[in-house]
Amino acid sequence: MSNLSFIKSQFFKIFCLGLFLTGTISFSQSQKNILVLGDSNGALDYGWVNQLKTKLPNDNIFNTSRPGNTIGFDNNGRVELNTLKNLDYYLKTAQDSLGRIDYVIMMLGTNDAKYVFKDRQDEVVSNMKLLITRINNYNFKSKPHIIIMSPPPYGSDNILAEKYQGGLKRVKRIARNFKKVAKTYDCDFVNVYKALKDVFNRYTKDGVHLEKEGQKAIANLVLAQLAKEKSENKYVSNLMDIYLLIGQSNMAGRAPIELQDRDSISDVYLFTSKNDKPWEKTANPVNKYSTVRKDIAMQKLSLGYEFAHELHQTYPDIKIGLVVNARGGTSIEEWKPGEKLYNAALNQTRKALKYGVLKGIIWHQGESNVLTYKSYMPKIIELIKSFRRDFNNKNLPFIVGQLSSDRAERNDFNTMILKLPNALKNVGVVSSEGTKTIDKTHFDSASQRLLGKRYAQEMIAILNSTPKRARQNRGKEVVN
């Protein structure tokens, strides 16, 4: 880099920081409701949250910040300072107060970096992931967007109290990890550590808490992030019911798309994962946006189209979102938790979850495991349990289907899979009786429609069988 370019670069950084510190960045749009999860820097009378309130006088900010708050530790043995353990209470209270929540802004981590937790720093990252997952899965009236803020820097050890010693290195690591977590979960990220690391000592006396001007700097960093949001079309206004569709070729679709399958379905949307247009009306082939699919020309009619149509017929007032991430020719071993196919489905769904709540997973796979059907049961059980853990929902409905009986060698597999609901709750099996194939393996168009309807009916039965998941009761119990 030339000297002139370097000077220009440094000047631009200083200019931007000056805007943050002086508060000259402004932000204006329709009224927003904001929930803040924070610690002492957000709880101070002159803290960044109250500074933000003065800059957004027409908006509503529900502040749960309190001194000592952590992400997931009982600070000083106090459970009330553990955000994870109090999260449902915070979310319910905020939603009851505000009516809806548009943003959840989190600035936590300072207390998680205390000396007493120095050997538990890996837990800080896993606790943040769990916090995001639980927010995404909460039954909101309107899905909020999450903004993760790194904790600010610490001062040098010579000014820090003993309980914070060595914290500067730990918050630096936390900031780096939070940036990765935000990218994985499709949240926005504000790097407070990076923005203030060179000027932090000017605005603190104890190396932890910022004075008024430093708090103003943080408020303006948040303001700048809000100004970047394209809120007019970025989020779906009403909460979606989201379903994940995965498996091999019969889920990807190999049947001809006939005339009756060519229309889009009203209020049913297909996740594209594109930044400018994350959803589009569902139309065949529904596996077109799979991140693991084979050639687009191979993607044809699957059971997913009729599955969505039947759900819409049953719930005409609810928007439905489909995340379809199937790949033909794959064995269940390739879908093992932690492997490429599993991770791809997990990541796509997590991106989609800022627009709604995951209601269930449908799975059609097994043609590649017919000869090894005796070892299939423990593997599908592991798969279901892993998805339920990763989506933080132990009751997440999971529907599987029988294979075509066009070949007698599949009979043992089809008999075996019927036993799956005896092993796990909220699991259903769809019969392939009465279906036909185009090639002894892939279902024909009429059979795909029949299977799709059966998958939807099985999903609906499970959704309505448990009071907690019934459509008329979308709330959750408060855990304090």
Solvent accessible surface area in square Angstrom, and as a share of the most:
residue,aa,sasa,rsa
1,M,179,0.80
2,S,66,0.42
3,N,126,0.65
4,L,112,0.56
5,S,51,0.33
6,F,110,0.46
7,I,108,0.55
8,K,127,0.54
9,S,36,0.23
10,Q,62,0.27
11,F,138,0.57
12,F,127,0.53
13,K,123,0.52
14,I,122,0.62
15,F,106,0.44
16,C,34,0.21
17,L,37,0.18
18,G,28,0.27
19,L,50,0.25
20,F,34,0.14
21,L,30,0.15
22,T,90,0.52
23,G,23,0.23
24,T,87,0.51
25,I,36,0.19
26,S,97,0.63
27,F,29,0.12
28,S,108,0.70
29,Q,67,0.30
30,S,86,0.56
31,Q,98,0.43
32,K,6,0.02
33,N,4,0.02
34,I,0,0.00
35,L,0,0.00
36,V,0,0.00
37,L,1,0.01
38,G,1,0.01
39,D,4,0.02
40,S,14,0.09
41,N,1,0.00
42,G,0,0.00
43,A,36,0.28
44,L,51,0.25
45,D,130,0.67
46,Y,82,0.31
47,G,0,0.00
48,W,0,0.00
49,V,0,0.00
50,N,50,0.26
51,Q,18,0.08
52,L,0,0.00
53,K,81,0.34
54,T,102,0.59
55,K,49,0.21
56,L,7,0.04
57,P,105,0.66
58,N,117,0.60
59,D,21,0.11
60,N,58,0.30
61,I,21,0.11
62,F,47,0.20
63,N,51,0.26
64,T,18,0.10
65,S,15,0.10
66,R,87,0.32
67,P,87,0.55
68,G,16,0.15
69,N,2,0.01
70,T,0,0.00
71,I,0,0.00
72,G,16,0.15
73,F,2,0.01
74,D,52,0.27
75,N,3,0.01
76,N,117,0.60
77,G,66,0.64
78,R,106,0.39
79,V,75,0.43
80,E,60,0.27
81,L,3,0.01
82,N,4,0.02
83,T,1,0.01
84,L,15,0.07
85,K,91,0.39
86,N,14,0.07
87,L,0,0.00
88,D,18,0.09
89,Y,94,0.36
90,Y,20,0.08
91,L,0,0.00
92,K,79,0.33
93,T,45,0.26
94,A,0,0.00
95,Q,15,0.07
96,D,92,0.48
97,S,72,0.46
98,L,35,0.18
99,G,34,0.33
100,R,88,0.32
101,I,0,0.00
102,D,32,0.17
103,Y,6,0.02
104,V,0,0.00
105,I,0,0.00
106,M,0,0.00
107,M,1,0.01
108,L,1,0.00
109,G,0,0.00
110,T,6,0.04
111,N,10,0.05
112,D,0,0.00
113,A,0,0.00
114,K,9,0.04
115,Y,106,0.40
116,V,103,0.59
117,F,12,0.05
118,K,79,0.34
119,D,121,0.63
120,R,101,0.37
121,Q,10,0.04
122,D,102,0.53
123,E,67,0.30
124,V,0,0.00
125,V,27,0.15
126,S,61,0.39
127,N,21,0.11
128,M,1,0.00
129,K,80,0.34
130,L,69,0.34
131,L,0,0.00
132,I,0,0.00
133,T,12,0.07
134,R,49,0.18
135,I,1,0.01
136,N,6,0.03
137,N,13,0.07
138,Y,13,0.05
139,N,23,0.12
140,F,4,0.02
141,K,133,0.56
142,S,21,0.14
143,K,14,0.06
144,P,2,0.01
145,H,5,0.02
146,I,5,0.03
147,I,0,0.00
148,I,0,0.00
149,M,0,0.00
150,S,0,0.00
151,P,1,0.00
152,P,2,0.01
153,P,3,0.02
154,Y,5,0.02
155,G,1,0.01
156,S,51,0.33
157,D,68,0.35
158,N,130,0.66
159,I,72,0.37
160,L,14,0.07
161,A,53,0.41
162,E,147,0.66
163,K,107,0.46
164,Y,21,0.08
165,Q,54,0.24
166,G,28,0.27
167,G,0,0.00
168,L,70,0.35
169,K,169,0.72
170,R,29,0.11
171,V,0,0.00
172,K,105,0.45
173,R,88,0.32
174,I,3,0.01
175,A,2,0.02
176,R,125,0.45
177,N,26,0.13
178,F,0,0.00
179,K,121,0.51
180,K,125,0.53
181,V,4,0.02
182,A,2,0.02
183,K,172,0.73
184,T,54,0.31
185,Y,7,0.03
186,D,52,0.27
187,C,17,0.10
188,D,29,0.15
189,F,40,0.17
190,V,10,0.06
191,N,40,0.21
192,V,0,0.00
193,Y,21,0.08
194,K,136,0.57
195,A,31,0.24
196,L,1,0.01
197,K,97,0.41
198,D,119,0.62
199,V,11,0.06
200,F,4,0.02
201,N,100,0.51
202,R,174,0.64
203,Y,32,0.12
204,T,14,0.08
205,K,167,0.71
206,D,60,0.31
207,G,0,0.00
208,V,4,0.03
209,H,55,0.25
210,L,0,0.00
211,E,61,0.27
212,K,117,0.50
213,E,79,0.35
214,G,0,0.00
215,Q,0,0.00
216,K,48,0.20
217,A,0,0.00
218,I,0,0.00
219,A,0,0.00
220,N,0,0.00
221,L,15,0.08
222,V,0,0.00
223,L,3,0.01
224,A,20,0.16
225,Q,19,0.08
226,L,0,0.00
227,A,48,0.37
228,K,141,0.60
229,E,15,0.07
230,K,149,0.63
231,S,37,0.24
232,E,138,0.62
233,N,135,0.69
234,K,57,0.24
235,Y,56,0.21
236,V,34,0.20
237,S,81,0.52
238,N,88,0.45
239,L,19,0.10
240,M,1,0.01
241,D,0,0.00
242,I,0,0.00
243,Y,0,0.00
244,L,0,0.00
245,L,0,0.00
246,I,0,0.00
247,G,0,0.00
248,Q,6,0.03
249,S,7,0.05
250,N,0,0.00
251,M,0,0.00
252,A,1,0.00
253,G,0,0.00
254,R,30,0.11
255,A,0,0.00
256,P,69,0.43
257,I,40,0.20
258,E,69,0.31
259,L,150,0.75
260,Q,121,0.54
261,D,1,0.00
262,R,149,0.54
263,D,104,0.54
264,S,53,0.34
265,I,8,0.04
266,S,70,0.45
267,D,46,0.24
268,V,0,0.00
269,Y,46,0.17
270,L,1,0.01
271,F,9,0.04
272,T,6,0.03
273,S,41,0.27
274,K,102,0.43
275,N,158,0.81
276,D,132,0.69
277,K,113,0.48
278,P,22,0.14
279,W,21,0.07
280,E,36,0.16
281,K,121,0.51
282,T,0,0.00
283,A,26,0.20
284,N,21,0.11
285,P,25,0.16
286,V,0,0.00
287,N,0,0.00
288,K,41,0.18
289,Y,52,0.20
290,S,8,0.05
291,T,80,0.46
292,V,10,0.06
293,R,78,0.28
294,K,67,0.28
295,D,85,0.44
296,I,82,0.41
297,A,75,0.58
298,M,78,0.35
299,Q,6,0.03
300,K,83,0.35
301,L,1,0.00
302,S,1,0.01
303,L,0,0.00
304,G,0,0.00
305,Y,13,0.05
306,E,22,0.10
307,F,0,0.00
308,A,0,0.00
309,H,68,0.30
310,E,29,0.13
311,L,0,0.00
312,H,27,0.12
313,Q,113,0.50
314,T,58,0.34
315,Y,20,0.08
316,P,74,0.47
317,D,137,0.71
318,I,37,0.19
319,K,45,0.19
320,I,1,0.00
321,G,0,0.00
322,L,0,0.00
323,V,2,0.01
324,V,8,0.04
325,N,1,0.00
326,A,0,0.00
327,R,80,0.29
328,G,2,0.02
329,G,51,0.49
330,T,3,0.02
331,S,21,0.14
332,I,4,0.02
333,E,74,0.33
334,E,83,0.37
335,W,1,0.00
336,K,106,0.45
337,P,33,0.21
338,G,54,0.52
339,E,86,0.38
340,K,154,0.65
341,L,10,0.05
342,Y,4,0.01
343,N,58,0.30
344,A,17,0.14
345,A,0,0.00
346,L,13,0.07
347,N,57,0.29
348,Q,8,0.04
349,T,0,0.00
350,R,31,0.11
351,K,68,0.29
352,A,0,0.00
353,L,3,0.01
354,K,23,0.10
355,Y,11,0.04
356,G,0,0.00
357,V,11,0.06
358,L,5,0.03
359,K,13,0.05
360,G,0,0.00
361,I,0,0.00
362,I,0,0.00
363,W,3,0.01
364,H,0,0.00
365,Q,3,0.01
366,G,0,0.00
367,E,28,0.13
368,S,54,0.35
369,N,5,0.03
370,V,11,0.06
371,L,157,0.78
372,T,72,0.42
373,Y,53,0.20
374,K,168,0.71
375,S,47,0.30
376,Y,2,0.01
377,M,35,0.16
378,P,84,0.53
379,K,69,0.29
380,I,0,0.00
381,I,34,0.17
382,E,72,0.32
383,L,1,0.01
384,I,0,0.00
385,K,93,0.39
386,S,6,0.04
387,F,0,0.00
388,R,21,0.08
389,R,162,0.59
390,D,42,0.22
391,F,2,0.01
392,N,60,0.31
393,N,33,0.17
394,K,163,0.69
395,N,44,0.22
396,L,2,0.01
397,P,0,0.00
398,F,2,0.01
399,I,0,0.00
400,V,2,0.01
401,G,3,0.03
402,Q,20,0.09
403,L,0,0.00
404,S,1,0.01
405,S,70,0.45
406,D,56,0.29
407,R,103,0.38
408,A,79,0.61
409,E,99,0.44
410,R,7,0.02
411,N,73,0.37
412,D,76,0.39
413,F,1,0.01
414,N,12,0.06
415,T,81,0.47
416,M,20,0.09
417,I,3,0.02
418,L,96,0.48
419,K,119,0.50
420,L,0,0.00
421,P,53,0.33
422,N,135,0.69
423,A,53,0.41
424,L,23,0.11
425,K,171,0.72
426,N,27,0.14
427,V,10,0.06
428,G,1,0.01
429,V,24,0.14
430,V,4,0.02
431,S,44,0.29
432,S,5,0.03
433,E,135,0.61
434,G,67,0.64
435,T,19,0.11
436,K,139,0.59
437,T,24,0.14
438,I,88,0.45
439,D,67,0.35
440,K,108,0.46
441,T,26,0.15
442,H,38,0.17
443,F,0,0.00
444,D,32,0.17
445,S,4,0.03
446,A,65,0.50
447,S,6,0.04
448,Q,0,0.00
449,R,39,0.14
450,L,61,0.30
451,L,0,0.00
452,G,0,0.00
453,K,79,0.33
454,R,65,0.24
455,Y,0,0.00
456,A,0,0.00
457,Q,93,0.41
458,E,55,0.25
459,M,0,0.00
460,I,24,0.12
461,A,58,0.45
462,I,17,0.08
463,L,0,0.00
464,N,75,0.39
465,S,78,0.50
466,T,37,0.22
467,P,104,0.65
468,K,117,0.50
469,R,35,0.13
470,A,10,0.08
471,R,35,0.13
472,Q,159,0.71
473,N,74,0.38
474,R,70,0.26
475,G,44,0.42
476,K,90,0.38
477,E,131,0.59
478,V,60,0.34
479,V,88,0.50
480,N,117,0.60
